Each structure stands twice: as C-alpha cells, then as structure tokens.
C-alpha cells in the first residue's frame, strides 16, 4: 500500500513513450479497443497513418495504391492475439446483406471491391458462404439421388457423409488457395508493371467468397431432376459469378501486357467453370445414365449399390 | 495464531491488566477457519468431506435443472452463469450412439460414424463460439459451448422418436411424421439457443450470430432425418 501512494505522488518520466511517438516516423498509435467502435475503425486508422493525406480518402482509385501499405499498417497488432482477428469480423448485418446482393447482380462499371468492400474486407462472408455451400451441395446431392430413385424398390437410401468432407475440401481450397495464388501472381506482376489498381489478399478472398454466394440457389435448383433446368441454372450462376470476378480483376491486369492480362483472366474464368461443372458432375449424377444402370441391375437381380458406384465414375456432364 | 500473538503482547502491552493471565502451558483447543478464495453459497464446509453420493447428486441436479431451462427457454442467466459440459457430453454421446446401427450395405457409403457425429457437434460448437466472440460477443467461450450443447436436447428427443417411428415401418407416412418431428425440434433448438446467445451480441449483428447456429442445428437435424435403419 505504501509503495502505491509513492507511485502516485512522485513525478513520472514519460520519455520512453514520447520517443516512440515523436521520433519514429512510421509508428502508429493503434489502441486495441472493443469492436463496438464499428466501422469507424478503418477510417481512424487511415487518418492516423502518417502516409495518407485527408483528400485521398475520397478518391477510391488513389486508395488502391496505398492499399498494400495500409494493410501493412493495419496489421501492427500481433497476430497471435484475439483482437487481430476481430478486425476481420468488423461488419454488420446490413453490410453482409448488401455485399451478398451486390455479388448476385454484377454491373459493368461497378467494381465489387470498391463499392462494397471499401477497405473493410471481412472473413465472415467468405467463411460462412463456403460452409453453407458445402452443406447445401451435400444435402441437395443426396435429395436429388433420392428423387431419381423414388419408386424404385431396389434402391436403399443411404446418406452419404463422405461427400461432405469431399465437398468441404473442394470448396474451401478453391475459395482460399486460388485467391492466394492470384494475389501472389498480381503482386509479382505489380513489381514488373505499375498497375493502377491493386488488391490486398483479404479483398481477393472476399470477392471469391461472395461470388460463390450465387451458387447456393443454383445448387438448390439442381435438385430438380430435369437436365434443362440444371443446365439453365448452372449457366446463369456461372455468368453471374464469373462476371463479378472478371469485372473485379480486369482493372487490375489491364495495364499489363495484353497476353499476360488475357492469360490471367482466362485462368480465373477456367477455374471457376471447373469448380461449377466438377461439383455438378460429382454430386449430381445425370439422369439417363442412372436409369440404364438401375434397369440393368434390376434385370440381373444384383444389388444396386455396386452398380451405383460404377456408373458414378462414368458420369459425364 | 491469534492466541500466540496475544500471548507475546500480553506481557508488555497489557501489563496493566493483571487479571488476564494466559500461560503457555494451557493447551488451546478449537478450530480455526481460514477462508480461502471467494466463499460461494454452498461452501460453508469443505466439499471434500461430503459423501460421493452428494457430489454426484448435486451435479446431476444442476444438469437436470439446465435441461428444464432448455425445455422452457426463458431469459434467465442460470444456464450461462453455472455452465458445465456434462449435459452436452451426455447428449452428444447419446445422439452419436443412436445414429449408429444405420443401413450399411457396403462399408464405404452410409451414415455418419460415431466419431464423425462427435466431431461435427464439438467442432461445430467451437466454430460458432469463435464466430460469436470474433463478432464482439460478451459471452465466454465455455458458456457458449454449454448453451449450444444443451440446446441439442430437443434434437436428441426427436432422434428417439424417429427411431421409435421407424420401428413401425419406413414408408411415406413415417417419413412425413419424422419430417414434422425433426423440423419442430430443430426450430425449438435454434429458438432456445438464440434466446440465450442473442442477448450477448450488439443488436446490429444478431442475425450474423444466429445464422451459423441455424446452420448447425439444420445439419444435425438432417443427419437425424436421413437416418435409415438396417434392413
């Protein structure tokens, strides 16, 4: 107790912290506070960073040059603390809703990142949209199998839980590894050619994650065992989500050599198509192949499950 | 200790009180209660000495009281304050055991294994808890696990009912009945857990926290609904 009052009475030297604040140019005073501050935090950090000036907040294009620098500034909280990750969940319900709706309706000229993400990328959307998509694919694949075999007495319904793990691996690696590769590629091209627009890793993850949102209603439509409906929904979903990606990444590569730009855009679109058709082929086998296989099984009086496995590998879509 | 101090000080300080004489030869008897930590309401005596039956019964009563709270979800803080994980463990093991014995024509396809159910329930609960904490929730980690685990109870009841219904046949009627039962219990679970969890979130993020809980119980409900017994 006596020591405490001594501390209060004596003059304390604050030199050490002053030298930190004043002398060191790129030190930022970022206080780890409650996220109740909400979306004001990114603004506050931008203003306290000594590099950006006040006017540049209003110019979206100019901000992109500094995005990499700013994201470096934002990460000054140590990455092993909880507060570091809280920064990526700094969204509200209406923001998430707006982002999802914005990903469903692409418009030429409206850049998804500039309009909706605005230097506040979140991990909530990508993570939970991927989780929903994984379970929707597994469940709807199961339902579609059930509907195809409805009325067939030979068929024994099995809930196939292996498919959840496979779907999860596929979707999550697409949604997180492809952005990683793309970000690395864009950073490498940035070092060679000065691009006007560049994105941080989290913004790319955001775009990919939210662009997968349109697949959720499409996959639900795939339950209907009608090939025309399935083709229609997959094409529409591909167009919508693909155009989001194209509209987002075209400004980032158009300053590059034309061949490199075209190659990058083609790779993005190709991977997207691969994901869509791969999921459809693996989880929703086509109708005609199934019927012929099952008829053959009924004729031969064998168990239906081995034939189901065989024709699944033969399915082409 | 106090007696010894008085003994030492008695000679110089209380020298005037000649009628007080405490000599060191007289043995002093009695108990000295040294309070340790914060005294809780039932800790007037050490619980180490009570019979084992009392300890178990007390814990069982606490678990049972929480089950009643889940059945009739009111906004009470008892579930949150005295969290325990016995109830969730019991429910999880019961559910996983009952999901066994499903149809396995072949070894590869089939329902979830015991370990898979376990992993889905606990891993799912941890992810949802982390999600609500990252969104700025004021609930603690284990409190959230406790709430999510206890609210699986309606789904476990639905599993029991489904198995009983399936004993009577697995046609369309039994499917409709099972669908209704599972839907009702899954909505009950979601409603019960959001009654406890949503209070700890700022109002502009409630839907963001409730949605993963909805997805979690939906998946568990799906596992229950698609359970088909062996031929």
Interface residues (C-beta under 8 A of the other chain):
Chain A: X34 X35 X36 X38 X82 X85 X86 X88 X89 X91 X92 X93 X94 X96 X124 X128 X131 X132 X135 X139 X142 X156 X157 X158 X159 X160 X161 X162 X303 X305 X306 X309
Chain B: X102 X103 X104 X105 X106 X108 X109 X110 X111 X112 X113 X116 X131 X133 X134 X135 X136 X202 X204 X205 X206 X207 X208 X211 X212 X215 X218 X219 X222 X223 X226 X227 X228 X231
